């Protein structure tokens, strides 16, 4: 049990210093559409959103 608490504390500290949450509200029907698409590609919704952002930023990059 102590190991789990230690890891949990580490994860929380890591998140505080290395991650930034981006709240995103979408209508339920849009979420279901996103989820279905992500699953069809073998991804989670979170993974799909991150990939979509990365691909769009790469495409939009001004050189």
C-alpha positions in Angstrom: 0.0 0.0 0.0 2.9 2.4 0.8 4.2 2.0 -2.7 0.9 3.0 -4.2 0.7 6.2 -2.0 4.3 7.0 -2.9 3.6 6.7 -6.6 0.4 8.6 -6.3 2.3 11.5 -4.6 5.0 11.4 -7.3 2.3 11.4 -10.1 0.6 14.4 -8.5 3.9 16.3 -8.2 4.8 15.4 -11.8 1.5 16.7 -13.0 1.9 20.0 -11.1 5.3 20.7 -12.7 5.0 19.2 -16.1 1.4 19.2 -17.3 -1.2 21.8 -18.1 -4.9 20.9 -18.3 -6.9 22.3 -21.1 -10.7 22.1 -20.3 -12.7 21.3 -23.4 -16.5 21.3 -23.5 -18.3 19.8 -26.4 -21.9 18.8 -26.9 -22.6 15.2 -26.0 -23.4 14.2 -29.6 -20.1 15.7 -30.7 -18.2 13.8 -28.0 -19.8 10.6 -29.1 -18.7 11.3 -32.7 -15.2 12.1 -31.6 -15.1 9.0 -29.4 -16.3 6.7 -32.2 -13.7 8.1 -34.6 -10.9 7.8 -32.0 -11.9 4.2 -31.3 -11.9 3.4 -35.0 -8.3 4.4 -35.1 -7.4 2.5 -31.9 -7.0 5.7 -29.9 -8.4 7.2 -26.7 -10.3 10.5 -27.0 -7.4 12.2 -25.3 -4.9 10.6 -27.6 -6.9 11.6 -30.7 -7.3 15.2 -29.5 -3.5 15.5 -28.9 -2.8 14.0 -32.3 -5.3 16.3 -34.0 -3.6 19.3 -32.4 -0.1 18.1 -33.3 -1.1 17.5 -36.9 -2.9 20.8 -37.3 0.0 22.7 -35.8 2.5 20.9 -38.1 0.3 21.6 -41.1 -0.2 25.3 -40.1 3.5 25.9 -39.4 4.7 29.0 -41.2 8.1 28.7 -42.6 
